[in-house]
Amino acid sequence: MNETAAPSNEETNKNGSSDLEKNTTFETLLEVHNISLSFGGVHALDEVSFDIRKGEIRAIIGPNGAGKSSMLNVINGFYHPQKGSITYKGNERKKMSPQVAASQGIARTFQNIALFRGMTTLDNIMTGRNLKMKKGIFWQMLHWGPARNEEIHHREIAEHVIDFLEIEPIRKTPVGRLPYGLQKRVELGRALAAQPDLLLLDEPMAGMNVEEKEDMCRFIIDVNEEFGTTIALIEHDMGVVMDLSDRVVVLNYGKKIADGTPDFVRADQGVVDAYLGVSEK
């Protein structure tokens, strides 16, 4: 059974009122508890705890080297922490492979684009359906009967994602020929094709121009609102973070230094000093 979690007294919503005043409870989709991760003598994460609520956009921010990508890697099983646990959909786990995480509804995009450059946009997005395919390699080679029906079903989903992301004109184009911003959109499409419950986005707007960022922001909001997908994202553009996010957790040198609504985090002096820069007086 999923847990419920009430917001802390320190949190305020985007209108400045206390969430507690609304007497609202939230369904927790994922919770990380006292996660510690080290590589040799380097402490990437140091007893970090926070939760992700179902249906929200949850931002993870911090300076370079703060441990943000390491945290996403822990959540989807690329890294196994030396200490702590993760509770996902009410089930606690200490270790899980990326394949198992994907099969349980966790999808991921990467800071550095990880597409098959020689394959078309459609074929790349179809790879997001791999874990959903039930028929064995024998039936797939025959391309007949149940295997053909299954492929038609998965292709319909991939085509829906292509329409949603407005990339129909490039569906047959090898992604290696696409400009950077469209490659990032294709990578988002591949993750969406898996129909995830939790979507992890590692700097989805890194390297984009203003127009590309605006498009990506729009798609992230639409994914959250139209598909009901819970999103956890890492992003350095503070304007984007503050506009998109329901809540923000801040890491610095592997430690959590703040956690709350965008307004709360923006006003936290520790965050200002460590990351946002000291404002002029």
C-alpha positions as CSV (number, residue, x, y, z in Angstrom):
1,M,0.0,0.0,0.0
2,N,1.3,3.5,-0.8
3,E,2.2,5.8,2.0
4,T,0.8,9.3,2.6
5,A,3.0,12.1,3.8
6,A,2.0,15.5,5.1
7,P,4.2,18.5,4.2
8,S,6.5,19.9,6.8
9,N,5.7,23.1,8.7
10,E,8.5,24.9,6.9
11,E,7.0,24.4,3.4
12,T,4.8,27.0,1.7
13,N,3.1,26.7,-1.6
14,K,3.6,29.0,-4.6
15,N,1.0,31.5,-3.3
16,G,2.8,31.8,0.1
17,S,0.2,29.9,2.2
18,S,1.0,26.9,4.3
19,D,0.2,23.5,2.8
20,L,-0.9,22.5,6.3
21,E,-3.6,25.1,6.3
22,K,-5.2,23.4,3.3
23,N,-5.4,20.1,5.3
24,T,-4.1,18.2,2.3
25,T,-2.4,14.8,2.3
26,F,-0.1,13.6,-0.5
27,E,0.5,10.1,-1.8
28,T,4.2,9.3,-1.7
29,L,5.4,7.5,-4.8
30,L,9.1,7.3,-3.9
31,E,11.1,8.0,-0.7
32,V,14.8,7.9,-0.3
33,H,16.0,7.5,3.3
34,N,19.5,8.3,4.6
35,I,21.1,7.5,1.2
36,S,25.0,7.5,1.4
37,L,27.1,6.8,-1.6
38,S,30.9,6.9,-1.8
39,F,33.5,6.3,-4.5
40,G,36.8,5.6,-2.7
41,G,37.2,8.5,-0.4
42,V,34.8,10.8,-2.3
43,H,31.3,11.1,-0.6
44,A,28.9,11.7,-3.5
45,L,25.8,11.5,-1.2
46,D,25.8,11.8,2.6
47,E,22.6,10.6,4.4
48,V,20.2,12.3,1.9
49,S,16.5,11.9,2.5
50,F,13.5,13.2,0.6
51,D,10.3,12.0,-1.0
52,I,8.6,12.4,-4.4
53,R,4.8,12.7,-4.4
54,K,2.6,11.2,-7.0
55,G,1.8,13.6,-9.8
56,E,4.3,16.3,-8.9
57,I,7.3,17.8,-10.7
58,R,10.2,17.5,-8.2
59,A,13.4,19.4,-8.9
60,I,16.8,18.4,-7.6
61,I,19.3,21.3,-7.8
62,G,22.8,22.1,-6.6
63,P,26.2,23.2,-7.8
64,N,28.3,20.9,-10.1
65,G,29.5,17.9,-8.1
66,A,26.6,18.2,-5.5
67,G,25.5,14.6,-6.1
68,K,22.4,15.2,-8.3
69,S,23.1,12.8,-11.1
70,S,24.4,10.3,-8.5
71,M,21.0,10.4,-6.8
72,L,19.1,9.7,-10.1
73,N,21.5,6.8,-10.7
74,V,20.7,5.4,-7.2
75,I,16.9,5.8,-7.8
76,N,17.0,3.8,-11.1
77,G,19.5,1.2,-10.0
78,F,22.8,2.3,-11.8
79,Y,24.4,2.8,-8.4
80,H,23.9,0.9,-5.2
81,P,24.3,3.0,-2.1
82,Q,26.5,1.8,0.8
83,K,23.8,3.1,3.3
84,G,20.1,3.8,3.2
85,S,17.1,2.5,1.4
86,I,14.5,3.5,-1.2
87,T,10.7,2.9,-0.9
88,Y,8.9,2.9,-4.2
89,K,5.2,2.3,-4.5
90,G,5.2,1.2,-0.9
91,N,8.0,-1.4,-1.3
92,E,11.3,-0.9,0.3
93,R,14.5,-1.9,-1.5
94,K,18.2,-1.5,-1.1
95,K,19.3,-2.7,-4.5
96,M,17.6,-2.9,-7.9
97,S,19.0,-3.1,-11.4
98,P,18.1,-0.5,-14.1
99,Q,16.2,-3.2,-16.0
100,V,14.0,-4.0,-12.9
101,A,13.5,-0.3,-12.2
102,A,12.3,0.2,-15.8
103,S,10.0,-2.8,-15.6
104,Q,8.5,-1.2,-12.5
105,G,7.7,2.1,-14.2
106,I,10.9,4.2,-13.8
107,A,12.2,5.8,-17.0
108,R,15.3,8.0,-17.4
109,T,16.9,10.5,-19.8
110,F,20.6,11.3,-19.5
111,Q,22.6,14.5,-19.3
112,N,24.6,13.3,-22.3
113,I,22.3,12.1,-25.1
114,A,22.2,8.3,-25.3
115,L,20.5,7.5,-28.6
116,F,21.2,5.1,-31.4
117,R,22.5,7.6,-33.9
118,G,22.2,5.4,-36.9
119,M,18.6,4.6,-36.2
120,T,15.6,6.7,-37.1
121,T,13.5,8.7,-34.7
122,L,10.7,6.1,-34.8
123,D,13.1,3.2,-34.2
124,N,14.8,5.0,-31.3
125,I,11.4,5.6,-29.7
126,M,10.4,2.0,-30.3
127,T,13.3,0.9,-28.2
128,G,11.4,2.4,-25.2
129,R,8.9,-0.4,-25.7
130,N,11.4,-3.3,-25.5
131,L,10.5,-4.3,-21.9
132,K,6.8,-4.3,-22.8
133,M,7.3,-6.8,-25.6
134,K,6.1,-10.3,-24.4
135,K,6.7,-12.4,-27.5
136,G,10.1,-14.2,-27.8
137,I,12.7,-13.7,-30.5
138,F,11.3,-16.7,-32.5
139,W,7.9,-15.0,-33.0
140,Q,9.6,-11.7,-33.7
141,M,11.7,-13.2,-36.4
142,L,8.7,-14.8,-38.0
143,H,6.9,-11.4,-37.8
144,W,3.6,-13.3,-37.9
145,G,0.5,-13.8,-35.8
146,P,0.8,-12.7,-32.1
147,A,4.2,-11.1,-32.7
148,R,2.9,-9.0,-35.5
149,N,-0.2,-7.9,-33.5
150,E,2.1,-7.0,-30.6
151,E,4.4,-4.9,-32.8
152,I,1.4,-3.1,-34.2
153,H,0.3,-2.2,-30.7
154,H,3.7,-0.9,-29.7
155,R,4.1,1.0,-32.9
156,E,0.8,2.8,-32.3
157,I,2.1,3.9,-28.9
158,A,5.4,5.1,-30.4
159,E,3.5,7.0,-33.1
160,H,1.3,8.6,-30.4
161,V,4.5,9.8,-28.6
162,I,5.8,11.2,-31.9
163,D,2.5,13.2,-32.5
164,F,2.6,14.4,-28.9
165,L,6.1,15.7,-29.2
166,E,5.4,17.3,-32.6
167,I,8.2,15.4,-34.4
168,E,6.3,13.7,-37.2
169,P,8.4,15.3,-39.9
170,I,11.6,13.6,-38.5
171,R,10.1,10.2,-37.7
172,K,12.1,8.5,-40.5
173,T,15.3,10.6,-40.0
174,P,18.4,9.0,-38.4
175,V,18.8,10.8,-35.2
176,G,22.5,11.4,-35.9
177,R,21.4,13.9,-38.5
178,L,19.2,15.9,-36.2
179,P,20.1,19.1,-34.4
180,Y,20.8,18.9,-30.7
181,G,17.5,20.2,-29.5
182,L,15.5,17.6,-31.5
183,Q,17.8,14.8,-30.3
184,K,16.9,15.8,-26.7
185,R,13.2,15.7,-27.7
186,V,13.7,12.2,-29.2
187,E,15.3,11.0,-26.0
188,L,12.4,12.3,-24.1
189,G,10.1,10.4,-26.5
190,R,12.0,7.1,-25.9
191,A,11.5,7.5,-22.2
192,L,7.8,8.3,-22.6
193,A,7.2,5.3,-24.9
194,A,7.8,3.2,-21.8
195,Q,4.7,4.8,-20.2
196,P,6.5,5.4,-16.9
197,D,5.0,6.2,-13.6
198,L,8.2,8.1,-12.6
199,L,10.2,10.0,-15.2
200,L,13.8,11.0,-14.3
201,L,15.1,13.9,-16.4
202,D,18.8,14.7,-16.1
203,E,19.3,18.2,-17.3
204,P,16.7,18.0,-20.1
205,M,17.4,21.5,-21.3
206,A,21.2,21.6,-21.1
207,G,22.8,23.2,-24.2
208,M,19.5,24.4,-25.6
209,N,18.7,27.8,-26.9
210,V,15.8,29.9,-25.5
211,E,13.2,28.6,-28.0
212,E,14.2,25.0,-27.5
213,K,14.0,25.5,-23.7
214,E,10.5,26.9,-24.1
215,D,9.4,23.9,-26.1
216,M,10.9,21.4,-23.7
217,C,9.3,23.2,-20.7
218,R,5.9,23.0,-22.5
219,F,6.3,19.3,-23.2
220,I,7.4,18.6,-19.6
221,I,4.3,20.3,-18.2
222,D,2.1,18.5,-20.7
223,V,3.6,15.1,-19.8
224,N,2.9,15.8,-16.1
225,E,-0.7,17.2,-16.6
226,E,-2.0,15.1,-19.6
227,F,-0.3,11.8,-18.8
228,G,-0.3,12.2,-15.0
229,T,3.4,11.3,-15.0
230,T,5.4,12.1,-11.9
231,I,8.6,13.8,-12.8
232,A,11.9,14.3,-11.0
233,L,14.3,16.6,-12.8
234,I,17.8,18.0,-12.5
235,E,18.2,21.4,-14.1
236,H,20.7,24.3,-13.7
237,D,18.4,27.0,-15.2
238,M,16.9,28.5,-12.0
239,G,14.1,30.3,-14.0
240,V,13.0,26.9,-15.4
241,V,13.2,25.2,-12.0
242,M,11.2,27.8,-10.2
243,D,8.5,28.0,-12.9
244,L,8.1,24.2,-13.4
245,S,8.6,22.7,-10.0
246,D,6.1,21.9,-7.3
247,R,8.9,21.3,-4.8
248,V,12.7,21.6,-4.9
249,V,15.4,19.7,-3.0
250,V,18.9,21.3,-2.8
251,L,22.1,19.3,-2.6
252,N,25.6,20.7,-1.8
253,Y,28.7,18.5,-1.5
254,G,26.4,15.4,-1.3
255,K,24.3,16.8,1.6
256,K,20.7,18.1,1.5
257,I,20.7,21.7,2.6
258,A,17.1,22.7,1.8
259,D,13.8,21.1,0.7
260,G,10.5,22.8,0.0
261,T,8.5,24.9,-2.4
262,P,10.3,27.1,-5.0
263,D,9.5,30.2,-2.9
264,F,10.8,28.6,0.3
265,V,14.0,27.4,-1.4
266,R,14.6,30.7,-3.1
267,A,14.5,32.5,0.2
268,D,16.7,30.1,2.1
269,Q,20.0,31.8,2.9
270,G,22.0,28.6,2.8
271,V,20.8,28.1,-0.8
272,V,21.6,31.6,-1.7
273,D,25.1,31.3,-0.4
274,A,25.8,27.9,-1.8
275,Y,24.2,28.0,-5.2
276,L,22.1,30.9,-6.3
277,G,24.7,33.6,-5.4
278,V,24.5,36.3,-2.7
279,S,22.0,38.9,-3.8
280,E,22.9,42.6,-3.9
281,K,21.6,44.7,-1.0
